[in-house]
Amino acid sequence: MEDILRPIYQERASQANTLGVLMIEKRQKELTVTDTFDSIMLIIVKEANQPVFVKHYIYNEKKAALHIVTEQQLKQWILLGNNKKIFEWLYKGRVMFDRNEFIDKLKAEIKEFPINQRKQKMGLEFAKLIRRYMDGKAFFENKHYLDAYNDVVHSLHHLARLAVIENGFHPEVTVWSQVKQMEPEIYKLYVELVNSEEPMEKRLELLFLASEFLIYSRTKTSIQHFTEVLGQKEYWSFNELIQQKDLSIYSVDLGILLEYLIDKNMIEVITVETKSPSVFHRYYKVLEKK
């Protein structure tokens, strides 16, 4: 199999723009890691017109896929966690080519998980957590229990990922296996929500009570990246915040995160007069610690 695919990846490896080549083989118990393909060839390049280019092949009744990914896109996936397979590919793939030890250094960086990356990733997961938690609570209060349940499951998943990051690790595909060892309290909440024989309303009510403390207790450490950026200016308009490059990772969850932090007295609202009577501009600043 490798002999058949070698000319394809070797052609790419010979190009100066190529940083590394990985081969990922399908494993019987992990079919989704390769999207059911028998082989994945991951080519990492310095730059390209497209951040991601994919080509599919068939040979001897087997399927193979070639993924050409830019370094920038790869690092964005690692930061945002929106392509869970990439960690499996980097950890379990065979290195076929590694220019100047690029792949080895990348793996070492992932393992080290520098504090600045950790802060960003914690802020991202916390914003997603708040979005799901608040949406779930609103559904619950309006007696839409199945919709509330869906959001609560997702909020627990973000809480679990956040706990793993706090412990200095990247969340993997099997995040609940990680959490069971690191934060059994969160794991127990999840199991009780899913397996309890209590009525849905009662399960959700108990979970909201328990998770509120777990969320609040993690707030200060989780928003360090966010507050550090806000601390760069005296105060910000919301439009300035959404245009700020370092805050782009929060995307559509930025507004709900901001309102949560205002409610918890961590962000202060500054009002500035407009030309219209009784109407004020709304600006935001980090509340000074007392």
N, C-alpha and C positions, 0 to 999 in steps of 0.2 A: 504493500500500500504506500509506504513512504517513498519507495523507488519511483512509483508512478507520479506522485505529487512533487517530488524534489525539483524537477525542472521549473515548476511554477513559482515556488518560493525562492529558488536560487536566482532566478532572473531578477527578482525584487531585491534580494540581498546584495547583489552586485552594484546596485545604485547608491550613490553617495548620500542620498536623502534618507535612506533606510537606516533606522536606529536598531531595530531588532525584529526577530522572527520567532514566533512560538507555534508549536503544533499541539493541538488538543484533541485527544481521541475520545470517542464515545465510550461511556461506561454503562453497563447494563442497568445499574441501579440509579444512575444519574442522567437519564436521557435528556432532560430539559436543559442541562448545562450546555449542550451543543445543539440545542433546538432540534433534537433527534437526528442530526447529521452524524455521519460516521467519523468525519474529521473536520476540524476547524483550523485554518491557517491564519494566524493573527500577525499582520505586518504593521509595525509601528514606524511612522515616518515623521520627519521633522516638520514638514509642512506640505499642504496639498490644496488644490482648488476646492475639493470637498472634504469636510472633516471626517466623513465616513463613506467608504466605497466598498460595496459587497458584490461578489460574483459567485454564482453557484456552478458546481460541476457534477457530472455523474461518470462513474467508472466501475466496471465489473459489478454492476447492479448496486453500487454503493454511492453515497452522496458526500460531497465535500463542499465547504464554503471558504472563500477567501475574504477576509476582512482587512481592509487597509484603513488605519486609523491614525490621525495626527496626534502628536505628543500632547498638544493642548486639549484635544477632545478626551484623550485618555485620562489626563489629570483632572478634567472636569467631572468625568464619571466617578473617579475615585473620591472626589470631594463631595459631590452631590448625592452619591449612592443611588442614582437612578438607572444604573445598569449593573444589577447584582452579579451577573455572570462574569463580569470582568475580573473580580477577585479570584474566582475559581480558575479562570483562564491563566491568570498570572501565577497563581500558586501551583497549579497542577499541570500546566503546559510544559512541554519539553522545549528547551531553548535550542533552536536550530542555528541562530545567528545573533550575535550580541556585539554591536559596535561600541568600542570603548567602555564595555561593561555597563551599558545603559540599563539593561533589564535587571542586572544584579543590584545596581545602585537604587533603582526604583523600588525593588522588593525590600531593600534595606530601609528605605525611607518610609514605606508603608508599615513595616514592622516597628520602626522607631516612633512613628506617628507624632511628628513635631507638635509642640504646644499650640502654635498659631493655626495649624490645620485642625487640631482638635477643637479649638475655640469656635472656628467657623462651622465645623460639622455639628457641634453641640447646639449652636444658635439655630442652624437650619432645622435640625430635628425638633427643637423646642418650639419653633414657630409652627411647624406642621402639627405637633402635638396640641398646641393651643387651638389651632383651627378645628381639628377634629373634636376636641373636648368641648369647645363652645358650641359647635354645631350639634353635637350629640345632646348636650344639655338643653338646647332650645327645642329639639325634637321631643325630648323626654317631657318637658314642661307642657308641650302641646299634645301629649299622649300618643305621639307617633313612635311607639316603642320599638318596632322593627328597624325603622330608620335610625333611631337612637342607638340601638344595639350595633348596627353596622359602623357608625362613627366611633362608638366606644371601643370596639375591637381594633380599629385602626389607631385610635389614640393610645391604646395599650401597646401596640406594636411600636409606635414612635417612642413611647416611654421606655420600652425595652431596648431599642436601639440607642437611645440617649444614655441609658445605664451602662451599656457596653462601651460606648465612647468614653464615658467618665472613668472607666476602669483602664483606659489606655489602649483599647483595641478597636479595629474597624468591625462594624456589624457585618456578619456573613449571612449567607442564604439561610442557614439554620440558626437564626438569631435566638430562638427560644431555648435551644440547647446551651447557648452561651449564657443566657440570662439565668437559667436554672442553677448554674454554678455560681454566678457572680452576684445576682440579686434575687434570691428565692422569694422575697416578699412580692415582687412584681409578677413573677412566674405563678405564684399561688393565686393572685388576683385574677390572672388570665384563666387559669384552670377552673376557678370557682365560677367565673362568668359563663364559661362554655359548658361546664359539666353539671352545674347546680340544678337541682330539681325544683327550686323555688320558682314562683311565677316570674315572668319576664320583668314586670314592673319592679318587683322586690329586688331582683338581681341587680338591675340598673341603679336603683336607689342606693343600695349598699356600696356599689362600686364607685358612684360619684362621690360619696362621703369619704371613702378610703383613698381614692386617687387624688382628690383635691389637695390633701396634705403632701402626698408624694410629689406632685407637680410643683407646689409652692416651695417646698424645701429645696428644689433643684433650680429655682428661678435665677438666683444671683449668679451661680456658677455658669448657668446655661446661656446667659445673655451678655457675658463678658465681651465677646466680639462686637455685639450690637452697641453696647454702651461706650466701648472704646472709640468706635467710629463717631457716635453722636458727640462725644467729648471733644472732638476736633474743632467744633464751632460752639458759640454760645447758645444758639438755638437754630432750628431748621424748619422750613416749610415741608409739607408732605411731599410736594413735587420734587424738592431738593433731595429728599431721602430716596425716592424711587429712581432718581437719576444718578445717585451715588454708586459708583462702580462696585465698591466693596459690599454694598447691601443688595446687589442684584440677585444673590442666591436666595433671598427671602421671597422674592417674586410676589405672587398674589396674597401671601400670608402676612406681608409686612403690616398692613392696616390692622388686622385683628390682634397681632402681637403687640403693636403700639397701644391699642386700647386696653389690652390686658395689663400692660405695665403701668398705664395711667391709673387704672383701678387699684393696682397694688402699691401705689405711691412710689414708683420707681422712676417714672417719667413725669415731668411737670409740663402743664399746658401754659403757654404764654399767649396772651391776647394783645393784638395791636389794632388800633382803630383803622377803619376804612373810611371812604368818603360818604358811605351810607350811614345814617344815624342808627345806633343800636346794633350794627353789624360789625363784627370784628374778624380780623385774620387770626387763624389758629396756628401757633408754632409750638415746637417741642424741644425740650432740653432734658438732659439727665438731671435728676433730682440730686442735689448735693447731699452727701452722707453727713449725718449729724454725729 
